[in-house]
Amino acid sequence: MREITLGQFRSSVETGGILSVTLKAKGGVFYVNAETRKGDGAVLVTTRDKSPRSFSDLRKAMLLLREMGILDARIDIKAWNPEQGESERPSRPDRAAAMKRTNAAVAHDKWFREQVEIGLESVRKGSTRPANEFFNELEASLADLPG
């Protein structure tokens, strides 16, 4: 069976090179297998490491196929074991780190907006003073320090 990336799969669909598609279960995941015009089989693989692309959610696999224009697919569930799906799912520490960064950015944005609002409110109340006045006082107080 030949390995085919998502880009190659899309191109093959667009040019009529895919005759049929089967979503084949193994354990708790599904793989996309295709029969091509050349008469050989192909399996959809990841672009990065060329391992078979797995779908733990059958719906997502079907949405991908529909997006590419494949409206007729076979589903083979002979080797399907739904209880096995969660144990086969790889951990995603990269996503956890990304979510932490996103949450930190949202919290910082909220804090920053609050600070801007406080500053604008002090301007509206007239409780601000010119910057040059502040810096002149600061320089005078620093000049009084020993050393």
C-alpha positions in Angstrom: 0.0 0.0 0.0 1.4 3.4 -1.1 1.7 6.3 1.4 -0.1 9.5 0.3 0.0 12.9 2.1 -3.1 15.1 2.5 -1.9 17.4 -0.3 -1.3 14.5 -2.7 -4.7 13.0 -1.7 -6.4 16.3 -2.5 -4.7 16.5 -5.9 -5.6 12.9 -6.7 -9.3 13.6 -5.8 -9.3 16.7 -8.0 -7.8 14.9 -10.9 -10.1 11.9 -10.6 -7.3 9.6 -9.4 -9.2 8.2 -6.4 -11.8 5.5 -7.2 -13.0 4.7 -3.7 -12.3 5.5 -0.1 -12.6 3.3 3.0 -12.4 4.5 6.6 -10.8 1.4 8.2 -10.9 1.0 12.0 -8.1 -0.5 14.0 -8.4 -0.4 17.7 -10.0 2.9 18.7 -9.0 4.9 15.6 -9.8 5.1 11.9 -7.5 5.3 8.9 -8.2 6.6 5.4 -7.5 4.0 2.7 -8.1 4.7 -1.0 -8.2 2.7 -4.2 -6.5 4.7 -7.0 -6.9 4.6 -10.8 -3.5 2.9 -11.0 -5.1 -0.1 -9.3 -3.0 0.2 -6.1 -4.1 1.1 -2.6 -3.0 4.2 -0.7 -3.2 5.2 2.9 -3.4 8.8 4.1 -0.3 9.7 6.1 0.9 12.7 8.0 3.1 15.2 6.2 5.7 15.4 8.9 6.7 11.8 9.8 4.7 9.9 7.1 2.9 7.8 9.7 -0.7 6.8 8.9 -3.0 9.6 9.8 -5.4 8.4 12.4 -8.8 9.8 13.4 -10.2 9.0 16.9 -13.3 10.8 15.9 -15.0 9.3 12.8 -16.9 12.5 12.3 -13.7 14.5 11.7 -12.5 12.0 9.1 -15.9 12.2 7.3 -15.8 16.0 7.4 -12.3 16.0 5.8 -13.5 13.7 3.1 -16.6 15.8 2.4 -14.5 18.9 2.3 -12.4 17.3 -0.5 -15.5 16.4 -2.5 -15.7 12.7 -1.5 -19.3 12.0 -0.8 -19.3 8.2 -0.9 -17.1 6.2 1.4 -17.1 2.7 2.9 -16.6 2.2 6.7 -14.9 -1.0 7.8 -15.4 -1.5 11.6 -14.3 -5.2 11.8 -11.3 -4.3 13.9 -12.9 -1.4 15.8 -12.5 -1.3 19.6 -13.9 2.0 20.9 -12.6 1.4 24.4 -9.1 1.3 23.0 -9.4 4.9 21.5 -8.5 6.9 24.6 -5.5 4.8 25.5 -4.1 5.2 22.0 -4.5 9.0 21.9 -1.0 10.6 22.3 -0.5 13.2 25.0 -0.1 16.7 23.7 2.1 18.7 26.1 2.7 21.2 23.2 -1.0 22.0 23.3 -1.0 22.4 27.0 1.9 24.8 26.9 0.2 26.7 24.1 -3.0 27.0 26.1 -1.1 28.3 29.1 0.6 31.0 26.9 -2.8 31.9 25.5 -4.4 32.2 29.0 -1.4 34.3 30.2 -1.7 36.6 27.2 -5.5 37.0 27.8 -4.8 37.8 31.5 -2.1 40.4 30.6 -4.4 42.0 28.0 -7.1 42.3 30.6 -4.7 43.8 33.1 -3.3 46.2 30.5 -6.8 47.4 29.5 -7.7 48.0 33.1 -4.5 50.1 33.6 -5.4 52.2 30.5 -8.9 52.7 31.8 -7.5 53.8 35.2 -5.2 56.3 33.4 -8.0 57.7 31.2 -10.2 58.1 34.3 -7.5 60.0 36.1 -7.2 62.3 33.1 -11.0 62.9 33.1 -10.9 63.7 36.8 -8.0 66.1 36.3 -5.8 64.2 38.8 -2.8 64.1 36.5 0.1 66.5 36.2 2.5 67.3 33.4 5.4 64.9 32.9 8.1 67.6 33.0 6.8 68.7 36.5 7.1 65.1 37.7 10.6 64.6 36.3 11.8 67.9 37.7 10.7 66.8 41.2 12.3 63.4 40.7 15.6 64.9 39.7 15.5 67.3 42.7 14.9 64.4 45.1 17.6 62.3 43.5 20.1 65.3 43.7 19.4 65.4 47.5 20.6 61.8 48.0 24.1 61.3 49.2 26.7 59.8 46.9 
